[in-house]
Amino acid sequence: MVQTTWKPFVNELSAALLPFQKALCSWIIDERFVAAVMEFYQKPANEHIWDLRLYDITGICFDGNNACSAQTFKIAKDHHYWIIKGLQSGHSYIFELGFWTITHEFFPLLRSNEIHCPSAETGAEKLSDGVISEDRQRPKWRGHISTYSYYE
């Protein structure tokens, strides 16, 4: 029996929201995957630089081309994470990792999860939800509800 040392491709791009309207974008990408994509699509990549795209997808169903805005960051291929500053409160974002082709097109390899940067109003509401002040009244329906339905 012949033993192989083949391992499956491990490719992942993940995004996490950091304090002060920042995002951490990290990735794992198998060079065999990149080589296979280059071979199949015949799209040569810059050997030393990744392109990380930030898409503002607030209020839309993102299809890859309809973002409200996009920014591109040039990143050395030996990096495995990037911190992006200046996200806008109340907006949603997705990241893509890829490269620019010779024909000046962005060619994405991986897409991240969606992140939501909370608005200042949402944060204030969350803080006040835990404490009921004396001047705020409880909802009138609160005493007239069961686990199955509302009744009067």
N, CA, C and O atoms as a GROMACS GRO file, in nm:
protein
  608
    1MET      N    1   0.084  -0.118   0.000
    1MET     CA    2   0.000   0.000   0.000
    1MET      C    3   0.089   0.124   0.000
    1MET      O    4   0.185   0.133   0.076
    2VAL      N    5   0.056   0.218  -0.085
    2VAL     CA    6   0.133   0.341  -0.097
    2VAL      C    7   0.076   0.446  -0.002
    2VAL      O    8  -0.044   0.473  -0.002
    3GLN      N    9   0.163   0.503   0.079
    3GLN     CA   10   0.120   0.609   0.169
    3GLN      C   11   0.150   0.744   0.105
    3GLN      O   12   0.256   0.764   0.047
    4THR      N   13   0.054   0.834   0.116
    4THR     CA   14   0.074   0.968   0.061
    4THR      C   15   0.084   1.068   0.175
    4THR      O   16   0.036   1.043   0.286
    5THR      N   17   0.146   1.178   0.148
    5THR     CA   18   0.157   1.284   0.248
    5THR      C   19   0.067   1.401   0.212
    5THR      O   20   0.088   1.514   0.256
    6TRP      N   21  -0.036   1.373   0.131
    6TRP     CA   22  -0.127   1.478   0.089
    6TRP      C   23  -0.206   1.531   0.208
    6TRP      O   24  -0.254   1.454   0.291
    7LYS      N   25  -0.218   1.661   0.214
    7LYS     CA   26  -0.298   1.725   0.317
    7LYS      C   27  -0.399   1.816   0.247
    7LYS      O   28  -0.367   1.876   0.144
    8PRO      N   29  -0.520   1.826   0.302
    8PRO     CA   30  -0.619   1.914   0.237
    8PRO      C   31  -0.577   2.060   0.250
    8PRO      O   32  -0.502   2.098   0.340
    9PHE      N   33  -0.627   2.141   0.157
    9PHE     CA   34  -0.600   2.284   0.162
    9PHE      C   35  -0.666   2.343   0.286
    9PHE      O   36  -0.781   2.310   0.318
   10VAL      N   37  -0.595   2.429   0.355
   10VAL     CA   38  -0.652   2.502   0.468
   10VAL      C   39  -0.647   2.650   0.429
   10VAL      O   40  -0.540   2.711   0.425
   11ASN      N   41  -0.765   2.705   0.402
   11ASN     CA   42  -0.775   2.844   0.360
   11ASN      C   43  -0.887   2.910   0.437
   11ASN      O   44  -1.000   2.860   0.440
   12GLU      N   45  -0.856   3.023   0.499
   12GLU     CA   46  -0.958   3.092   0.577
   12GLU      C   47  -0.922   3.239   0.588
   12GLU      O   48  -0.805   3.275   0.605
   13LEU      N   49  -1.023   3.322   0.578
   13LEU     CA   50  -1.010   3.466   0.600
   13LEU      C   51  -1.116   3.504   0.701
   13LEU      O   52  -1.235   3.487   0.675
   14SER      N   53  -1.074   3.556   0.815
   14SER     CA   54  -1.172   3.591   0.918
   14SER      C   55  -1.152   3.735   0.962
   14SER      O   56  -1.041   3.788   0.959
   15ALA      N   57  -1.262   3.796   1.001
   15ALA     CA   58  -1.260   3.935   1.046
   15ALA      C   59  -1.322   3.943   1.184
   15ALA      O   60  -1.419   3.873   1.215
   16ALA      N   61  -1.264   4.028   1.268
   16ALA     CA   62  -1.316   4.049   1.403
   16ALA      C   63  -1.313   4.199   1.433
   16ALA      O   64  -1.219   4.270   1.396
   17LEU      N   65  -1.416   4.243   1.499
   17LEU     CA   66  -1.424   4.384   1.536
   17LEU      C   67  -1.340   4.408   1.661
   17LEU      O   68  -1.348   4.333   1.758
   18LEU      N   69  -1.261   4.514   1.658
   18LEU     CA   70  -1.179   4.556   1.773
   18LEU      C   71  -1.235   4.685   1.829
   18LEU      O   72  -1.312   4.754   1.760
   19PRO      N   73  -1.199   4.722   1.951
   19PRO     CA   74  -1.246   4.850   2.006
   19PRO      C   75  -1.197   4.968   1.923
   19PRO      O   76  -1.100   4.958   1.848
   20PHE      N   77  -1.267   5.079   1.938
   20PHE     CA   78  -1.232   5.205   1.874
   20PHE      C   79  -1.241   5.198   1.722
   20PHE      O   80  -1.157   5.253   1.650
   21GLN      N   81  -1.344   5.130   1.674
   21GLN     CA   82  -1.377   5.122   1.531
   21GLN      C   83  -1.260   5.072   1.446
   21GLN      O   84  -1.224   5.131   1.344
   22LYS      N   85  -1.204   4.960   1.492
   22LYS     CA   86  -1.098   4.892   1.418
   22LYS      C   87  -1.142   4.750   1.389
   22LYS      O   88  -1.232   4.697   1.454
   23ALA      N   89  -1.077   4.689   1.291
   23ALA     CA   90  -1.104   4.549   1.259
   23ALA      C   91  -0.973   4.475   1.245
   23ALA      O   92  -0.874   4.529   1.195
   24LEU      N   93  -0.972   4.350   1.290
   24LEU     CA   94  -0.859   4.261   1.272
   24LEU      C   95  -0.898   4.160   1.165
   24LEU      O   96  -0.997   4.089   1.179
   25CYS      N   97  -0.820   4.155   1.060
   25CYS     CA   98  -0.844   4.061   0.952
   25CYS      C   99  -0.724   3.966   0.950
   25CYS      O  100  -0.610   4.009   0.936
   26SER      N  101  -0.752   3.835   0.963
   26SER     CA  102  -0.642   3.738   0.965
   26SER      C  103  -0.674   3.627   0.865
   26SER      O  104  -0.790   3.600   0.834
   27TRP      N  105  -0.568   3.563   0.815
   27TRP     CA  106  -0.589   3.459   0.714
   27TRP      C  107  -0.484   3.350   0.722
   27TRP      O  108  -0.372   3.368   0.770
   28ILE      N  109  -0.528   3.235   0.673
   28ILE     CA  110  -0.442   3.120   0.650
   28ILE      C  111  -0.469   3.082   0.505
   28ILE      O  112  -0.584   3.060   0.467
   29ILE      N  113  -0.364   3.073   0.425
   29ILE     CA  114  -0.385   3.037   0.285
   29ILE      C  115  -0.273   2.943   0.242
   29ILE      O  116  -0.155   2.970   0.263
   30ASP      N  117  -0.312   2.834   0.182
   30ASP     CA  118  -0.218   2.731   0.139
   30ASP      C  119  -0.161   2.771   0.003
   30ASP      O  120  -0.236   2.800  -0.090
   31GLU      N  121  -0.030   2.772  -0.008
   31GLU     CA  122   0.035   2.810  -0.134
   31GLU      C  123  -0.001   2.714  -0.247
   31GLU      O  124   0.000   2.754  -0.363
   32ARG      N  125  -0.033   2.590  -0.214
   32ARG     CA  126  -0.076   2.495  -0.317
   32ARG      C  127  -0.210   2.539  -0.378
   32ARG      O  128  -0.233   2.522  -0.497
   33PHE      N  129  -0.296   2.594  -0.293
   33PHE     CA  130  -0.424   2.647  -0.340
   33PHE      C  131  -0.402   2.763  -0.437
   33PHE      O  132  -0.463   2.769  -0.543
   34VAL      N  133  -0.314   2.854  -0.398
   34VAL     CA  134  -0.284   2.969  -0.484
   34VAL      C  135  -0.226   2.922  -0.616
   34VAL      O  136  -0.265   2.972  -0.722
   35ALA      N  137  -0.134   2.827  -0.612
   35ALA     CA  138  -0.074   2.774  -0.735
   35ALA      C  139  -0.179   2.708  -0.824
   35ALA      O  140  -0.177   2.723  -0.946
   36ALA      N  141  -0.271   2.634  -0.762
   36ALA     CA  142  -0.377   2.567  -0.840
   36ALA      C  143  -0.469   2.669  -0.907
   36ALA      O  144  -0.508   2.652  -1.022
   37VAL      N  145  -0.504   2.774  -0.835
   37VAL     CA  146  -0.590   2.879  -0.891
   37VAL      C  147  -0.519   2.948  -1.007
   37VAL      O  148  -0.579   2.974  -1.111
   38MET      N  149  -0.390   2.977  -0.988
   38MET     CA  150  -0.313   3.042  -1.094
   38MET      C  151  -0.306   2.953  -1.219
   38MET      O  152  -0.316   3.002  -1.332
   39GLU      N  153  -0.288   2.825  -1.198
   39GLU     CA  154  -0.279   2.730  -1.309
   39GLU      C  155  -0.412   2.721  -1.383
   39GLU      O  156  -0.416   2.722  -1.506
   40PHE      N  157  -0.522   2.712  -1.307
   40PHE     CA  158  -0.654   2.694  -1.367
   40PHE      C  159  -0.701   2.819  -1.441
   40PHE      O  160  -0.748   2.811  -1.554
   41TYR      N  161  -0.689   2.936  -1.375
   41TYR     CA  162  -0.742   3.060  -1.433
   41TYR      C  163  -0.641   3.135  -1.519
   41TYR      O  164  -0.677   3.231  -1.587
   42GLN      N  165  -0.516   3.093  -1.518
   42GLN     CA  166  -0.412   3.159  -1.596
   42GLN      C  167  -0.404   3.308  -1.563
   42GLN      O  168  -0.390   3.392  -1.652
   43LYS      N  169  -0.412   3.340  -1.435
   43LYS     CA  170  -0.406   3.478  -1.389
   43LYS      C  171  -0.281   3.496  -1.304
   43LYS      O  172  -0.284   3.466  -1.184
   44PRO      N  173  -0.174   3.543  -1.361
   44PRO     CA  174  -0.052   3.558  -1.280
   44PRO      C  175  -0.069   3.661  -1.169
   44PRO      O  176  -0.130   3.766  -1.189
   45ALA      N  177  -0.014   3.630  -1.054
   45ALA     CA  178  -0.023   3.718  -0.938
   45ALA      C  179   0.112   3.780  -0.909
   45ALA      O  180   0.216   3.728  -0.948
   46ASN      N  181   0.109   3.892  -0.839
   46ASN     CA  182   0.232   3.949  -0.789
   46ASN      C  183   0.287   3.853  -0.685
   46ASN      O  184   0.215   3.814  -0.593
   47GLU      N  185   0.409   3.815  -0.698
   47GLU     CA  186   0.466   3.713  -0.610
   47GLU      C  187   0.488   3.758  -0.467
   47GLU      O  188   0.506   3.675  -0.378
   48HIS      N  189   0.488   3.888  -0.442
   48HIS     CA  190   0.527   3.938  -0.311
   48HIS      C  191   0.417   4.015  -0.237
   48HIS      O  192   0.435   4.052  -0.121
   49ILE      N  193   0.304   4.040  -0.303
   49ILE     CA  194   0.203   4.128  -0.242
   49ILE      C  195   0.063   4.068  -0.252
   49ILE      O  196   0.022   4.021  -0.358
   50TRP      N  197  -0.010   4.071  -0.138
   50TRP     CA  198  -0.152   4.042  -0.136
   50TRP      C  199  -0.226   4.173  -0.146
   50TRP      O  200  -0.173   4.278  -0.112
   51ASP      N  201  -0.347   4.167  -0.192
   51ASP     CA  202  -0.437   4.282  -0.190
   51ASP      C  203  -0.554   4.244  -0.099
   51ASP      O  204  -0.625   4.147  -0.124
   52LEU      N  205  -0.572   4.322   0.007
   52LEU     CA  206  -0.683   4.301   0.099
   52LEU      C  207  -0.784   4.410   0.070
   52LEU      O  208  -0.753   4.529   0.080
   53ARG      N  209  -0.906   4.369   0.034
   53ARG     CA  210  -1.010   4.466   0.003
   53ARG      C  211  -1.110   4.472   0.117
   53ARG      O  212  -1.151   4.370   0.173
   54LEU      N  213  -1.148   4.594   0.150
   54LEU     CA  214  -1.249   4.621   0.252
   54LEU      C  215  -1.372   4.674   0.180
   54LEU      O  216  -1.365   4.777   0.112
   55TYR      N  217  -1.483   4.605   0.193
   55TYR     CA  218  -1.608   4.646   0.130
   55TYR      C  219  -1.705   4.695   0.236
   55TYR      O  220  -1.728   4.628   0.336
   56ASP      N  221  -1.762   4.813   0.214
   56ASP     CA  222  -1.870   4.863   0.298
   56ASP      C  223  -1.999   4.809   0.237
   56ASP      O  224  -2.035   4.844   0.125
   57ILE      N  225  -2.068   4.722   0.311
   57ILE     CA  226  -2.188   4.658   0.259
   57ILE      C  227  -2.311   4.694   0.340
   57ILE      O  228  -2.405   4.614   0.352
   58THR      N  229  -2.311   4.811   0.396
   58THR     CA  230  -2.420   4.856   0.482
   58THR      C  231  -2.551   4.860   0.404
   58THR      O  232  -2.562   4.927   0.301
   59GLY      N  233  -2.651   4.789   0.454
   59GLY     CA  234  -2.786   4.796   0.399
   59GLY      C  235  -2.806   4.725   0.267
   59GLY      O  236  -2.909   4.747   0.202
   60ILE      N  237  -2.713   4.640   0.223
   60ILE     CA  238  -2.729   4.570   0.096
   60ILE      C  239  -2.705   4.421   0.113
   60ILE      O  240  -2.648   4.377   0.212
   61CYS      N  241  -2.750   4.345   0.016
   61CYS     CA  242  -2.718   4.203   0.008
   61CYS      C  243  -2.600   4.194  -0.088
   61CYS      O  244  -2.618   4.202  -0.209
   62PHE      N  245  -2.481   4.178  -0.034
   62PHE     CA  246  -2.356   4.187  -0.111
   62PHE      C  247  -2.343   4.070  -0.207
   62PHE      O  248  -2.356   3.954  -0.168
   63ASP      N  249  -2.317   4.102  -0.336
   63ASP     CA  250  -2.300   3.999  -0.437
   63ASP      C  251  -2.158   3.995  -0.495
   63ASP      O  252  -2.132   3.924  -0.592
   64GLY      N  253  -2.068   4.071  -0.436
   64GLY     CA  254  -1.930   4.074  -0.484
   64GLY      C  255  -1.898   4.196  -0.568
   64GLY      O  256  -1.782   4.229  -0.586
   65ASN      N  257  -2.002   4.263  -0.620
   65ASN     CA  258  -1.980   4.379  -0.706
   65ASN      C  259  -2.057   4.503  -0.666
   65ASN      O  260  -2.034   4.610  -0.723
   66ASN      N  261  -2.148   4.492  -0.571
   66ASN     CA  262  -2.237   4.604  -0.543
   66ASN      C  263  -2.208   4.675  -0.411
   66ASN      O  264  -2.300   4.731  -0.351
   67ALA      N  265  -2.086   4.674  -0.364
   67ALA     CA  266  -2.053   4.738  -0.237
   67ALA      C  267  -2.074   4.888  -0.244
   67ALA      O  268  -2.061   4.949  -0.350
   68CYS      N  269  -2.107   4.947  -0.129
   68CYS     CA  270  -2.123   5.093  -0.122
   68CYS      C  271  -1.990   5.162  -0.150
   68CYS      O  272  -1.986   5.266  -0.215
   69SER      N  273  -1.882   5.104  -0.100
   69SER     CA  274  -1.748   5.156  -0.126
   69SER      C  275  -1.648   5.043  -0.103
   69SER      O  276  -1.678   4.942  -0.040
   70ALA      N  277  -1.528   5.061  -0.156
   70ALA     CA  278  -1.423   4.960  -0.141
   70ALA      C  279  -1.288   5.030  -0.124
   70ALA      O  280  -1.262   5.133  -0.186
   71GLN      N  281  -1.204   4.972  -0.040
   71GLN     CA  282  -1.067   5.019  -0.022
   71GLN      C  283  -0.975   4.899  -0.038
   71GLN      O  284  -1.011   4.787  -0.001
   72THR      N  285  -0.857   4.922  -0.093
   72THR     CA  286  -0.761   4.814  -0.111
   72THR      C  287  -0.634   4.846  -0.033
   72THR      O  288  -0.584   4.958  -0.035
   73PHE      N  289  -0.583   4.745   0.036
   73PHE     CA  290  -0.459   4.758   0.112
   73PHE      C  291  -0.358   4.661   0.054
   73PHE      O  292  -0.388   4.543   0.034
   74LYS      N  293  -0.238   4.708   0.025
   74LYS     CA  294  -0.129   4.624  -0.024
   74LYS      C  295  -0.056   4.567   0.097
   74LYS      O  296  -0.015   4.641   0.186
   75ILE      N  297  -0.039   4.433   0.099
   75ILE     CA  298   0.019   4.367   0.214
   75ILE      C  299   0.121   4.264   0.167
   75ILE      O  300   0.095   4.188   0.074
   76ALA      N  301   0.235   4.263   0.231
   76ALA     CA  302   0.338   4.165   0.197
   76ALA      C  303   0.286   4.024   0.222
   76ALA      O  304   0.213   4.001   0.318
   77LYS      N  305   0.323   3.930   0.134
   77LYS     CA  306   0.271   3.794   0.143
   77LYS      C  307   0.315   3.719   0.269
   77LYS      O  308   0.254   3.618   0.304
   78ASP      N  309   0.419   3.766   0.336
   78ASP     CA  310   0.460   3.697   0.458
   78ASP      C  311   0.378   3.739   0.581
   78ASP      O  312   0.398   3.684   0.689
   79HIS      N  313   0.288   3.835   0.567
   79HIS     CA  314   0.198   3.874   0.675
   79HIS      C  315   0.076   3.784   0.675
   79HIS      O  316   0.034   3.734   0.570
   80HIS      N  317   0.019   3.763   0.795
   80HIS     CA  318  -0.098   3.678   0.807
   80HIS      C  319  -0.213   3.748   0.877
   80HIS      O  320  -0.314   3.686   0.910
   81TYR      N  321  -0.199   3.878   0.902
   81TYR     CA  322  -0.309   3.956   0.959
   81TYR      C  323  -0.287   4.103   0.926
   81TYR      O  324  -0.176   4.145   0.890
   82TRP      N  325  -0.394   4.180   0.939
   82TRP     CA  326  -0.386   4.324   0.916
   82TRP      C  327  -0.492   4.390   1.001
   82TRP      O  328  -0.602   4.338   1.015
   83ILE      N  329  -0.459   4.506   1.059
   83ILE     CA  330  -0.554   4.583   1.139
   83ILE      C  331  -0.595   4.705   1.060
   83ILE      O  332  -0.511   4.781   1.012
   84ILE      N  333  -0.726   4.723   1.045
   84ILE     CA  334  -0.780   4.835   0.969
   84ILE      C  335  -0.845   4.932   1.067
   84ILE      O  336  -0.926   4.892   1.150
   85LYS      N  337  -0.808   5.058   1.056
   85LYS     CA  338  -0.863   5.162   1.144
   85LYS      C  339  -0.966   5.245   1.067
   85LYS      O  340  -0.972   5.242   0.944
   86GLY      N  341  -1.046   5.317   1.142
   86GLY     CA  342  -1.136   5.415   1.082
   86GLY      C  343  -1.266   5.361   1.028
   86GLY      O  344  -1.325   5.419   0.937
   87LEU      N  345  -1.313   5.249   1.082
   87LEU     CA  346  -1.444   5.200   1.040
   87LEU      C  347  -1.550   5.298   1.089
   87LEU      O  348  -1.533   5.365   1.191
   88GLN      N  349  -1.658   5.306   1.016
   88GLN     CA  350  -1.765   5.400   1.052
   88GLN      C  351  -1.870   5.330   1.136
   88GLN      O  352  -1.910   5.217   1.107
   89SER      N  353  -1.914   5.397   1.241
   89SER     CA  354  -2.015   5.336   1.327
   89SER      C  355  -2.145   5.320   1.250
   89SER      O  356  -2.183   5.405   1.168
   90GLY      N  357  -2.214   5.210   1.279
   90GLY     CA  358  -2.339   5.181   1.212
   90GLY      C  359  -2.324   5.118   1.075
   90GLY      O  360  -2.422   5.102   1.003
   91HIS      N  361  -2.201   5.081   1.036
   91HIS     CA  362  -2.177   5.022   0.904
   91HIS      C  363  -2.139   4.875   0.916
   91HIS      O  364  -2.095   4.829   1.021
   92SER      N  365  -2.157   4.802   0.805
   92SER     CA  366  -2.121   4.661   0.797
   92SER      C  367  -2.012   4.644   0.692
   92SER      O  368  -2.008   4.716   0.592
   93TYR      N  369  -1.923   4.548   0.717
   93TYR     CA  370  -1.807   4.530   0.629
   93TYR      C  371  -1.779   4.382   0.601
   93TYR      O  372  -1.811   4.294   0.682
   94ILE      N  373  -1.719   4.358   0.484
   94ILE     CA  374  -1.667   4.227   0.445
   94ILE      C  375  -1.530   4.251   0.384
   94ILE      O  376  -1.505   4.354   0.322
   95PHE      N  377  -1.440   4.153   0.402
   95PHE     CA  378  -1.305   4.161   0.345
   95PHE      C  379  -1.286   4.051   0.241
   95PHE      O  380  -1.345   3.944   0.250
   96GLU      N  381  -1.201   4.080   0.142
   96GLU     CA  382  -1.158   3.978   0.047
   96GLU      C  383  -1.006   3.987   0.034
   96GLU      O  384  -0.949   4.096   0.033
   97LEU      N  385  -0.944   3.871   0.025
   97LEU     CA  386  -0.799   3.863   0.004
   97LEU      C  387  -0.776   3.809  -0.136
   97LEU      O  388  -0.834   3.708  -0.175
   98GLY      N  389  -0.692   3.877  -0.210
   98GLY     CA  390  -0.666   3.834  -0.347
   98GLY      C  391  -0.545   3.907  -0.402
   98GLY      O  392  -0.451   3.938  -0.329
   99PHE      N  393  -0.547   3.933  -0.532
   99PHE     CA  394  -0.436   4.002  -0.597
   99PHE      C  395  -0.486   4.072  -0.722
   99PHE      O  396  -0.595   4.045  -0.772
  100TRP      N  397  -0.404   4.163  -0.771
  100TRP     CA  398  -0.432   4.232  -0.898
  100TRP      C  399  -0.366   4.153  -1.010
  100TRP      O  400  -0.252   4.110  -0.998
  101THR      N  401  -0.440   4.134  -1.117
  101THR     CA  402  -0.388   4.061  -1.232
  101THR      C  403  -0.314   4.158  -1.325
  101THR      O  404  -0.317   4.279  -1.306
  102ILE      N  405  -0.250   4.102  -1.424
  102ILE     CA  406  -0.181   4.184  -1.524
  102ILE      C  407  -0.280   4.274  -1.597
  102ILE      O  408  -0.244   4.383  -1.641
  103THR      N  409  -0.404   4.228  -1.612
  103THR     CA  410  -0.507   4.308  -1.680
  103THR      C  411  -0.575   4.408  -1.586
  103THR      O  412  -0.680   4.463  -1.619
  104HIS      N  413  -0.516   4.430  -1.469
  104HIS     CA  414  -0.563   4.529  -1.371
  104HIS      C  415  -0.703   4.500  -1.319
  104HIS      O  416  -0.787   4.590  -1.307
  105GLU      N  417  -0.725   4.374  -1.288
  105GLU     CA  418  -0.850   4.331  -1.227
  105GLU      C  419  -0.817   4.272  -1.090
  105GLU      O  420  -0.714   4.208  -1.071
  106PHE      N  421  -0.907   4.296  -0.995
  106PHE     CA  422  -0.890   4.234  -0.865
  106PHE      C  423  -0.943   4.092  -0.873
  106PHE      O  424  -1.056   4.069  -0.916
  107PHE      N  425  -0.861   3.995  -0.832
  107PHE     CA  426  -0.898   3.853  -0.836
  107PHE      C  427  -0.903   3.802  -0.692
  107PHE      O  428  -0.798   3.776  -0.633
  108PRO      N  429  -1.024   3.787  -0.635
  108PRO     CA  430  -1.034   3.743  -0.495
  108PRO      C  431  -1.012   3.594  -0.480
  108PRO      O  432  -1.054   3.514  -0.564
  109LEU      N  433  -0.946   3.557  -0.371
  109LEU     CA  434  -0.925   3.416  -0.337
  109LEU      C  435  -1.011   3.374  -0.218
  109LEU      O  436  -1.066   3.264  -0.216
  110LEU      N  437  -1.022   3.462  -0.119
  110LEU     CA  438  -1.096   3.430   0.003
  110LEU      C  439  -1.185   3.547   0.042
  110LEU      O  440  -1.152   3.663   0.016
  111ARG      N  441  -1.299   3.516   0.104
  111ARG     CA  442  -1.390   3.620   0.156
  111ARG      C  443  -1.414   3.594   0.304
  111ARG      O  444  -1.427   3.480   0.346
  112SER      N  445  -1.419   3.701   0.381
  112SER     CA  446  -1.436   3.689   0.527
  112SER      C  447  -1.584   3.686   0.565
  112SER      O  448  -1.673   3.698   0.482
  113ASN      N  449  -1.604   3.669   0.693
  113ASN     CA  450  -1.736   3.684   0.753
  113ASN      C  451  -1.770   3.834   0.756
  113ASN      O  452  -1.681   3.918   0.741
  114GLU      N  453  -1.895   3.865   0.776
  114GLU     CA  454  -1.940   4.003   0.784
  114GLU      C  455  -1.923   4.053   0.927
  114GLU      O  456  -1.948   3.980   1.023
  115ILE      N  457  -1.880   4.178   0.942
  115ILE     CA  458  -1.873   4.239   1.076
  115ILE      C  459  -1.957   4.366   1.076
  115ILE      O  460  -1.972   4.432   0.973
  116HIS      N  461  -2.012   4.399   1.193
  116HIS     CA  462  -2.096   4.516   1.209
  116HIS      C  463  -2.032   4.608   1.313
  116HIS      O  464  -2.004   4.565   1.425
  117CYS      N  465  -2.009   4.730   1.275
  117CYS     CA  466  -1.954   4.829   1.368
  117CYS      C  467  -2.073   4.900   1.434
  117CYS      O  468  -2.144   4.974   1.366
  118PRO      N  469  -2.094   4.879   1.562
  118PRO     CA  470  -2.215   4.935   1.626
  118PRO      C  471  -2.213   5.088   1.626
  118PRO      O  472  -2.107   5.151   1.632
  119SER      N  473  -2.332   5.144   1.618
  119SER     CA  474  -2.342   5.290   1.625
  119SER      C  475  -2.333   5.334   1.770
  119SER      O  476  -2.352   5.254   1.862
  120ALA      N  477  -2.303   5.459   1.790
  120ALA     CA  478  -2.291   5.513   1.926
  120ALA      C  479  -2.424   5.502   1.998
  120ALA      O  480  -2.428   5.480   2.119
  121GLU      N  481  -2.535   5.519   1.925
  121GLU     CA  482  -2.668   5.510   1.985
  121GLU      C  483  -2.695   5.368   2.034
  121GLU      O  484  -2.749   5.350   2.143
  122THR      N  485  -2.658   5.268   1.956
  122THR     CA  486  -2.680   5.130   1.994
  122THR      C  487  -2.602   5.097   2.121
  122THR      O  488  -2.654   5.030   2.210
  123GLY      N  489  -2.480   5.144   2.129
  123GLY     CA  490  -2.399   5.119   2.248
  123GLY      C  491  -2.460   5.181   2.371
  123GLY      O  492  -2.460   5.119   2.478
  124ALA      N  493  -2.514   5.303   2.359
  124ALA     CA  494  -2.576   5.370   2.472
  124ALA      C  495  -2.702   5.296   2.516
  124ALA      O  496  -2.730   5.284   2.635
  125GLU      N  497  -2.780   5.246   2.417
  125GLU     CA  498  -2.900   5.172   2.451
  125GLU      C  499  -2.866   5.045   2.526
  125GLU      O  500  -2.934   5.009   2.622
  126LYS      N  501  -2.762   4.977   2.485
  126LYS     CA  502  -2.724   4.852   2.552
  126LYS      C  503  -2.684   4.878   2.696
  126LYS      O  504  -2.715   4.798   2.784
  127LEU      N  505  -2.616   4.989   2.721
  127LEU     CA  506  -2.576   5.020   2.858
  127LEU      C  507  -2.698   5.050   2.944
  127LEU      O  508  -2.702   5.011   3.061
  128SER      N  509  -2.796   5.119   2.888
  128SER     CA  510  -2.911   5.159   2.968
  128SER      C  511  -3.014   5.048   2.982
  128SER      O  512  -3.100   5.056   3.069
  129ASP      N  513  -3.008   4.944   2.897
  129ASP     CA  514  -3.108   4.837   2.905
  129ASP      C  515  -3.101   4.759   3.035
  129ASP      O  516  -3.203   4.713   3.085
  130GLY      N  517  -2.984   4.745   3.090
  130GLY     CA  518  -2.967   4.667   3.211
  130GLY      C  519  -3.022   4.735   3.336
  130GLY      O  520  -3.050   4.667   3.435
  131VAL      N  521  -3.039   4.865   3.334
  131VAL     CA  522  -3.085   4.940   3.450
  131VAL      C  523  -3.212   5.014   3.415
  131VAL      O  524  -3.217   5.086   3.315
  132ILE      N  525  -3.317   4.996   3.496
  132ILE     CA  526  -3.442   5.068   3.473
  132ILE      C  527  -3.445   5.185   3.570
  132ILE      O  528  -3.447   5.166   3.691
  133SER      N  529  -3.445   5.303   3.515
  133SER     CA  530  -3.448   5.421   3.601
  133SER      C  531  -3.590   5.442   3.652
  133SER      O  532  -3.686   5.387   3.598
  134GLU      N  533  -3.602   5.523   3.756
  134GLU     CA  534  -3.732   5.544   3.818
  134GLU      C  535  -3.828   5.618   3.726
  134GLU      O  536  -3.948   5.595   3.730
  135ASP      N  537  -3.774   5.708   3.642
  135ASP     CA  538  -3.863   5.784   3.554
  135ASP      C  539  -3.908   5.703   3.432
  135ASP      O  540  -4.002   5.744   3.364
  136ARG      N  541  -3.844   5.590   3.405
  136ARG     CA  542  -3.887   5.503   3.295
  136ARG      C  543  -3.987   5.402   3.348
  136ARG      O  544  -3.961   5.338   3.449
  137GLN      N  545  -4.099   5.388   3.283
  137GLN     CA  546  -4.200   5.294   3.328
  137GLN      C  547  -4.183   5.161   3.256
  137GLN      O  548  -4.138   5.156   3.141
  138ARG      N  549  -4.219   5.056   3.325
  138ARG     CA  550  -4.218   4.924   3.262
  138ARG      C  551  -4.332   4.918   3.161
  138ARG      O  552  -4.434   4.985   3.178
  139PRO      N  553  -4.316   4.839   3.056
  139PRO     CA  554  -4.425   4.826   2.958
  139PRO      C  555  -4.551   4.770   3.024
  139PRO      O  556  -4.543   4.686   3.113
  140LYS      N  557  -4.668   4.819   2.979
  140LYS     CA  558  -4.794   4.777   3.039
  140LYS      C  559  -4.826   4.632   3.012
  140LYS      O  560  -4.895   4.568   3.091
  141TRP      N  561  -4.777   4.577   2.902
  141TRP     CA  562  -4.806   4.438   2.868
  141TRP      C  563  -4.723   4.339   2.948
  141TRP      O  564  -4.749   4.219   2.941
  142ARG      N  565  -4.624   4.386   3.022
  142ARG     CA  566  -4.530   4.296   3.087
  142ARG      C  567  -4.597   4.198   3.184
  142ARG      O  568  -4.553   4.083   3.192
  143GLY      N  569  -4.700   4.238   3.255
  143GLY     CA  570  -4.766   4.150   3.349
  143GLY      C  571  -4.871   4.061   3.284
  143GLY      O  572  -4.929   3.976   3.352
  144HIS      N  573  -4.897   4.079   3.156
  144HIS     CA  574  -5.004   4.006   3.086
  144HIS      C  575  -4.949   3.922   2.971
  144HIS      O  576  -5.003   3.926   2.861
  145ILE      N  577  -4.847   3.848   2.996
  145ILE     CA  578  -4.790   3.766   2.889
  145ILE      C  579  -4.757   3.628   2.946
  145ILE      O  580  -4.708   3.616   3.058
  146SER      N  581  -4.784   3.528   2.867
  146SER     CA  582  -4.746   3.392   2.906
  146SER      C  583  -4.636   3.346   2.811
  146SER      O  584  -4.595   3.420   2.721
  147THR      N  585  -4.591   3.226   2.830
  147THR     CA  586  -4.486   3.175   2.742
  147THR      C  587  -4.539   3.140   2.604
  147THR      O  588  -4.461   3.116   2.512
  148TYR      N  589  -4.673   3.135   2.588
  148TYR     CA  590  -4.730   3.095   2.460
  148TYR      C  591  -4.794   3.210   2.384
  148TYR      O  592  -4.781   3.219   2.262
  149SER      N  593  -4.863   3.298   2.454
  149SER     CA  594  -4.932   3.405   2.382
  149SER      C  595  -4.958   3.524   2.474
  149SER      O  596  -4.948   3.515   2.597
  150TYR      N  597  -4.992   3.633   2.411
  150TYR     CA  598  -5.030   3.754   2.481
  150TYR      C  599  -5.179   3.745   2.515
  150TYR      O  600  -5.260   3.701   2.434
  151TYR      N  601  -5.214   3.787   2.636
  151TYR     CA  602  -5.356   3.788   2.673
  151TYR      C  603  -5.384   3.914   2.752
  151TYR      O  604  -5.294   3.974   2.810
  152GLU      N  605  -5.511   3.953   2.754
  152GLU     CA  606  -5.554   4.072   2.827
  152GLU      C  607  -5.640   4.037   2.944
  152GLU      O  608  -5.686   4.126   3.016
   0.00000   0.00000   0.00000
